[in-house]
Amino acid sequence: FKLGPRQAHVRGVHITLDKQSDDQLTDIWVKYGYGVTMAEARTQCFVWQYLQDTNNPAVRAPRVYLAFTRKTFGFIVSEYIDGHMCDYADIARIIPAVQALISIPSPSSKPGPVGGGLIEHPFFIDSIAPIEYESVKDLQDHINGILRATERNGHVRFTHEVAKYGLRLCVSDLRIGNFMKDQGSRIVAVDFRGCSFLHPCFFAFAMTYGRLGHLLQPTLDYPPTPELLLWTLKNASGVLVPWGTNIIGQQISPSYKNLAHRTAQAFREDYAPDFQAIKTRRPFPAKHDCAIPSRPHRRFSRTLHTFAVSLPIYLGIYRGRTEQESDIGIVSHSHWEESVVEHPAK
């Protein structure tokens, strides 16, 4: 099929094929877009196989037939689910479905999607990790580096939690639209973009976002997360917001702008060659050597700039002074445009 000029926002398309024999498919679903990666396809394939092997009646996943990339677009060709989208009236069926998903163990000791890739989780800015973590220790060191670089209290340690419970499937994008009912009224998980294998505390973090997460939180049987650990994760995540970047608290060899561009490119193309060299590095440096931008994010800076310009007017002391006069704290627009930090490449 051919994508139309107005189809870039479409999540997928249903395609009917000509059936020439009994063993051929007649209907497929093609999910495509800039954010569709092979890591998502591998994770969905693994979950489908695991649920098939365990014959879990609570939930199933669409089978993946093919996955590939073309330039900056990713494509996942999977089983077409003939059914209806779930709504909040189906919450009683969704609870055991999510319970089954979050009980799936990781096939490896490496955090993230199956086979490696960038973690998608609301802990990070734009819900996307800046780098691929080779081990639990790398992720732990990055979070502690964020806390140290921003002079926040707290320290995380995942070794005890991982030793006791292991890594489990973290469904971090908890939306009612990510679940369907097939013709047999069985729940089908249809979106695996926000699924990675992480420590149990990361799912506890994800449940604090959105209506569905709050409804599921008191009903699921899940390893308990200490309040202090959950608070520390929220504290580390919160300090990233003013800067608009996840590249804080880690040692980085190239420039910030170059790394941001290469990270975005690697996410779109999934394993770009030059991305392989960008990993977390231990030990993390002292706070003055940590990668922390010199100025906050553009949106945050725009708010400060608007406040600085508006305050004298509201106080009635703006008397036609020019932008060159700095005794009331006004910065010229051209100077401000040059001073803000560029947003990472989209």
N, C-alpha and C positions, 0 to 999 in steps of 0.2 A: 504494500500500500504506500501511498505518498502523503506526507504530512502537508496540510494546508497552511497558509500564512497565518491563520488565526487559531491554530491548534497547539501553540506552544504551552498554553496553560492547562491543557487536557492531561489528566493523569493516565489515561489509557484508552484503548479502543478495542471493541469486540469485532473479531473478524471471523466470517463463516467461510470455510474451505470446501472445495469440491471433494466429495468422498468417492474414491475409486475402488476401495476395498474395505472389508469389514474391520481391519486393524488400523485404519487411518482415522485421524481426528477430523471432526467437522467444525468444531468451535474452539477458538483460542482467545486469550486475552493478552494484549501487548501493552505493557506499561513502559512509558518512555519519558525522557526529560533530562535536564541538566543534572539533577540530583540523583539520578538512577545509576547505581554502581554495581560492579560485579560482586562486591562484598555483600550487598543486600541479596543478590541472587544466590550466593553460596549459603548464606544464613537461612533463607527461605527453603532451599533445597534440603539442608540438614534437618530443619524442623519438620518438614514434610516426611522425610524418611524416618525420623525418630517417632513421630506420632503414628506412622504406619506400622512400625515394628512393635510398638506398645499397644496398638489397637485401642487408643484412648477414645471413649465415646463422647467426651465433653467438647472436643474441638478438633478441627482438622485444618490443614493448610493446602493451598493450591499447589499442584505439582508443577515444577519448573521444567520446561522442555528445552529452552535455549536462552542464552544470555550473551550479549555482545555490546560493544561500543562502536560508535561511528562519529569520529571527530569529538565533539564535546557532548554528544547525546549518548545516553545509555538506554538499552532495550532489554526487557525481560519478557520472554514469551512463556506463558504459563497456562494452566488449565482455566477454562472459563467457568465461573460459578453462576449457575442459573438459579437465582434466588433474589432476596430482598435485603436491603441495608437494615441493620439493626437500629432500634431506637431505645429510649430509656425504659420502655415497657418490657424490654427483653433483658433487663439487668439480672434477673434471677438465672438466666442461661449464661450470661457473660461471666458471672462470678466463677463458676467451675471451669470455664474456658480459660480465663486468665490464670487461675490456680494451676491448671495443667501446664500452661506455657512457662510460667516462672519456676516450675519444678524441673525443667529440662537442664541437665548438667552440661557443662562446656566440654567440647571434644579435646581441648588443649588447656595449658596453663597460661596462655597469653590472653590478656583482656582485649575485648573488641569483637567485631564480627568474625564469622568463621573464615579462616584462611588469611586473616589480617586485614587491616583497613582502619579508617578513621572512626572513632566512636561518635555516635550521635546520641546526645543526652542533654537535658536542660541545664545541667551543671555549667556547660560551656556557653560562651557567647554564640548566638545563632544556632545553638544546639549542636555544634560540630567541634570536635577536638582539633587542636592545631597540628598535632603530629600523631604518628602511629607509635603506640607504647609496646615495647618488646616484652615487658614483664609487669607484674603487679607492683614491683618495687619502683619501676619508672613512673607509673601513675601516682604512686604514693609520694615520691620525691617531688614531682611537679606540684602537687597540691600543697605540700609543706613549703615548697619554694615560693608559692603565691602568698602564703600567710607570712613568711619571713620577709619577703620583699616589700610587702605593704604594711609591715609592722602590726599585724593582727595577732591576737591571742589564739592559741589552739595548736594542736598537732594531731595528725591522723596516723593510724597504724592499722593496716589491713591484714597483716600476716596471721593474726589469731583468727579473724573472721574467715579468711580463706582456708586456713588449715582445718577449721571445724565444718564449714559448709561448702567450700569450693566456690567456683564461679558458676553462676546460673544465668539463664536467659533473662535479660532485663528488658521488659517492654516499656520503653521510656516515653513513647508517643501514645498515651492513653486517651484515645478519642473513640467515641461511639461509632463514628464512620469507618473505623478500621476493622469492623466486624460485620459479617453478613450471616444470613440464614439461607441454607440451601433448600431444595425441594423437600428434603426429609426433616426440616426444622433443626438441622444440626448447625452449630455455630462454626463459622469459617473465619480464621484470621487472615486478612487479605493484604496487609501492609507490613513489611518487615524493614522499612527504612530506619526506623528508630530502635531496632533490636540489636543488642550486643550482649556478650557474655561478660558480666561484671560481678563485683561483690554484692551481697544482699543489701548493703546500706544504700547502694545507688538506686535500687528499686524503691526503697522507702523514701528517698529524695524525690523520685519521679512521681510518686503518689500524692505529693503535696501540690501538684500542678493540675488544674482542670477539674471539672465537675465529676467526671468519671473516676478519677483517682481518689477524690474525697469519698465517693460512694463505696469504692472497693476497699479502702483502707481498713475499716473495722471488721471486714468479713473474711479476709484472706488469711490463710495459715502460712506464715512466712517467718523466717528467722528474725528474732527481735533485734532492732538496732538501738544501741544506747543513745539516749537523748543528747549527750555531749558530742558524740560522733556526728550525729545528724546536724546539730547546731554548727559544728566546725565546718562541715561541708557547705552549709548554706552561707556561712561567713566567708569562706574562700570564694564561692561562686558570686556572692554579692559585690565583692571588691573589684571584680572584673568589669562590672557594668559601666562605671564612669570612664574607663579607658577604652571600652569598645573592642577589646582584643583579649585573646587567651594567651598571648605570648608574654607572659609575666612569670618570673620565678624560675626560669630555666636558662641555661647557658646556650647562647646562639652564636654560631660563627659568622654567618653572613649578616648583612644589614637587615633591619626589621622590615623594611619595605620589600626587599628581595624575597625574604622568607615568606611573607604574607602572600606574595604573588605566586610563589612556587607551591605553597600549601593549597591555595585555591585551585590552581591548575591540576595538582595531583588528585584532589577530590573529584574534579569533574572527569578526568581521564582515567582515574583509578590505576594507580601505580605508574605514574610518569617516571621515566628513568632517573631524572635528577632528584626525585623525591626520596629515593632509597637512602641517600646519604644523610637525610635530616632525621635524627633520632634524639631521644632524650639523652642527656649526658650526666654522669655522676662522677665525682660529687658536685652538688650545686654550689655555686660561688657565694661569697658574702653578698649582703644585700646591695652594696653599692656597685657590685659587678653584675647583678641580675638584670635581665632584659626587662626594663619597665619603661614605657614611653615617657618622653619628657613632658607631654601635655595630654590632657584628656581627649576623649573621642570628639569628633566634629559636632555631633548633636549636643553633647554636654557643653562644649565650648560655645556653641551658638546661644545656648540658654544664658550662660554667664555674660556673653557679649550684649545680649538684649537687655539683661538686667542692668549692666553698667551704663548703657545708653539711656534707658528709661528712667532710672532712679532720679537723676537731676531734674528731669522734666516734671516728674510727679511732686518733687519737693519745691518746685517753683523757682529754682535757682539757675535754670538754663537760660542764658541771656545772649544767645546768638554766638557763643564762642565757637571758634573753628575747631576742626579735628586735630589741628596741630597743638592746641592747648591741652595739656595733659593734667592740669591741676585738679580736674574733676573726674579723672580716670577714663576718659573716652579714648578708644583706640580706633584709628582709621580703618575703614573696611578693607582696603587693599593690604594693609599690614596684617590685619587679622586673618585674611585668607591665606597669607603666606606662612602664618605661624601655627595653624592647626595641623594635627597629624592626619595624614591621608588614611582613608578607610582602606582595609585590605582589599585586594583585587576581587571583583565579583565574577 
